[in-house]
Amino acid sequence: MADLYVPVDHERGGVAAQVASGLREAVRSGRLAPGDRLPSSRDLATDLGVSRGVVVEAYEQLVAEGFLVSRVGSGTRVAPAAAACQRGPGGEEQVPYHDHRSRATSPDLGHFPRERWLAALRQALATIPSDALDYGDPGGIPELREELAGYLRRVRAADVEPENLVIVGGVAQGLSLVLHVLAAQATRTPQGDGFGLAVEDPTSHRQIPLLRRAGAELLPVPVDGQGLDVAALRDRPARAALVTPAHQYPTGVVLSPCRRAALVEWAQDADAIVLEDDYDAEFRFDRDPVGCLQGLAPDRVVLAGSVSKALAPGLRLGWVVAPPSLAGAVRLARGEFDLGSPVIEQYALAGFLRTGGYDRHLRRMRREYRSRRDALVRALAEHLPEVRVRGIEAGLHAYLDLPAGWDEHQVVEAARELGLAMEAVGPMRFTPGGPAVAAGFSRLPAHRAERAVRGLKVRMSGQTID
Ligand SMILES: Cc1ncc(COP(=O)(O)O)c(C=O)c1O
C-alpha cells in the first residue's frame, strides 16, 4: 500500500483540488508507480485530516483523467498508462522507484559472504601498489579481465580473451554502453534510419527505459516454450536482438538448441548482433547449464553478465565480452562516460575468483536455492494446484501462470505481506496475455514455503477461479 505525503492547506479552500493535485504530482514524479495501490478513501481522509468525500472527489477526478483506475475488489491503483506521463525535473522520462523487496530476481543478501569478501578486500589493499589507485584502464584492471576470461571459458564455454572483455557496472550498464555504440554506428549509415532492437515479449520491464535511452527502437518478438521465436524475428527490421537464453526472464524457458542455431543464422544473414544477457546462468538445478551462445558465434554475439545474482547487485560489477572492434569501442565509451569501475573492488573480485571463493559460494547457494525452489513448487502443487509452474529448474524465480480472473497485482501484494517477492508479468508484456507472476524464491527459506502458500490461498480465496 502506498504511503503518501500530500500537502493540504486547509486555510486555502479547494481542498479536493489540492489533494488531486498532490496525487497527480506523486504519479508524475514517480513516487507512485503504475500498479501501486492507493490507500482507501477513508484511510487517506484520516491521514490528511479531511472528510472522506474530499478524497473520493479527488480519486474520481484522477480516474476521469486516466491517472488512476478503480476496480471493485482491488481498490484504486495508479493506471498502467501513467508511466507515459512520468517526467523528471528536466522533462526527461523517469524510471519509477521500485521497492527492492518486491524484486523477484535478487539473491538472498543475508548469505552474502561478508567474511570472505572482507578478506579479499583486505588482501587487495594490502598488496596493490599505490599507483594502482590512480585512474585505471576504463575497460577494467588486467588482473580481473584475466581471471574472468578464464572463468567464463571454463564455466560458460565462452570464446574469450582478456582483450575482448570489458569490466562494467553490471549488465544494465553493459547493455547501455553496447547499445550506445551500436546506435551511434547505425545512425552513421547512409540510410540513417533508427536502431531496431528486437526484445523478447515478455521481457524485463525495468530494462526498457535504459534500452530506449541508449537510442534503440524496441521491436517485440514473442517467446514460446523454446524461447525466442526466431521465425518471427526474421520479419522485424532489427539490427540487434536482446535475449536471455540461459533462463528467459520472466517465462523461465531455456533457448532450445535449434533456436540457438537459427538465431545465429539470423544474425549472420541480417548482419546483426545478438546481445546475450547471461541471466541466471549460475543457477541451474537439474543439470549443468548449457554453454553460452557467445561460444557458438563469438563474432556475432555480445555476452553480458554480472555478479548481481551470484554475490550482490549492490556491488555493481559485471562484464561484457564482444568481438574485438566492438569491445574496443565499448571501452572507449566507458572512458568517455565515467572513466571506469572502482579499482579496489575489481582487485577483490579477481582474488575471490583466483582463490576459488566464487566457485565455493556458488556451490553452496545452488544447493540452498534448489531446496527453496523445490519447497515452493511442492507447496503450490499441494495447496494451489490451479497455479501452474512453468519454466526450467533454474535461477532465482519461477514463472507462475495464474487462474483466469486472478488479479496479478492483488497476488503480488498478498505475497509481499507473506514474505514472498513476486512481480506482475502484465507490465512486462507488449502483447496481452493471461495473468501470471514471476515468483522469487531466493529469500523464502524452505521451511516457510508451505505457510506462505497457504496464506496466499486464504487471501486469494475471494477470487473467482474459472
Ligand atoms: C533480465 C535481467 N537481466 C539482468 C539483470 C541484472 O542486471 P545487473 O547486472 O545490472 O544488476 C536483471 C536484474 O534484475 C534482469 O532483470
Ligand as a Chemical Component Dictionary entry (heavy atoms), coordinates in Angstrom:
data_LIG
# 
_chem_comp.id                   LIG 
_chem_comp.type                 NON-POLYMER 
_chem_comp.pdbx_formal_charge   0 
_chem_comp.three_letter_code    LIG 
# 
loop_
_chem_comp_atom.comp_id 
_chem_comp_atom.atom_id 
_chem_comp_atom.alt_atom_id 
_chem_comp_atom.type_symbol 
_chem_comp_atom.charge 
_chem_comp_atom.model_Cartn_x 
_chem_comp_atom.model_Cartn_y 
_chem_comp_atom.model_Cartn_z 
_chem_comp_atom.pdbx_ordinal 
LIG C1 C1 C 0 16.664 -9.610 -17.222 1  
LIG C2 C2 C 0 17.709 -9.056 -16.315 2  
LIG N1 N1 N 0 18.983 -9.084 -16.696 3  
LIG C3 C3 C 0 19.984 -8.654 -15.897 4  
LIG C4 C4 C 0 19.719 -8.149 -14.651 5  
LIG C5 C5 C 0 20.864 -7.757 -13.782 6  
LIG O1 O1 O 0 21.335 -6.534 -14.068 7  
LIG P1 P1 P 0 22.685 -6.029 -13.378 8  
LIG O2 O2 O 0 23.758 -6.982 -13.745 9  
LIG O3 O3 O 0 22.876 -4.671 -13.965 10 
LIG O4 O4 O 0 22.461 -5.965 -11.900 11 
LIG C6 C6 C 0 18.413 -8.062 -14.208 12 
LIG C7 C7 C 0 18.129 -7.500 -12.884 13 
LIG O5 O5 O 0 17.069 -7.520 -12.345 14 
LIG C8 C8 C 0 17.377 -8.532 -15.050 15 
LIG O6 O6 O 0 16.084 -8.488 -14.662 16 
# 
loop_
_chem_comp_bond.comp_id 
_chem_comp_bond.atom_id_1 
_chem_comp_bond.atom_id_2 
_chem_comp_bond.value_order 
_chem_comp_bond.pdbx_ordinal 
LIG C1 C2 SING 1  
LIG C2 N1 SING 2  
LIG C2 C8 DOUB 3  
LIG N1 C3 DOUB 4  
LIG C3 C4 SING 5  
LIG C4 C5 SING 6  
LIG C4 C6 DOUB 7  
LIG C5 O1 SING 8  
LIG O1 P1 SING 9  
LIG P1 O2 DOUB 10 
LIG P1 O3 SING 11 
LIG P1 O4 SING 12 
LIG C6 C7 SING 13 
LIG C6 C8 SING 14 
LIG C7 O5 DOUB 15 
LIG C8 O6 SING 16 
# 
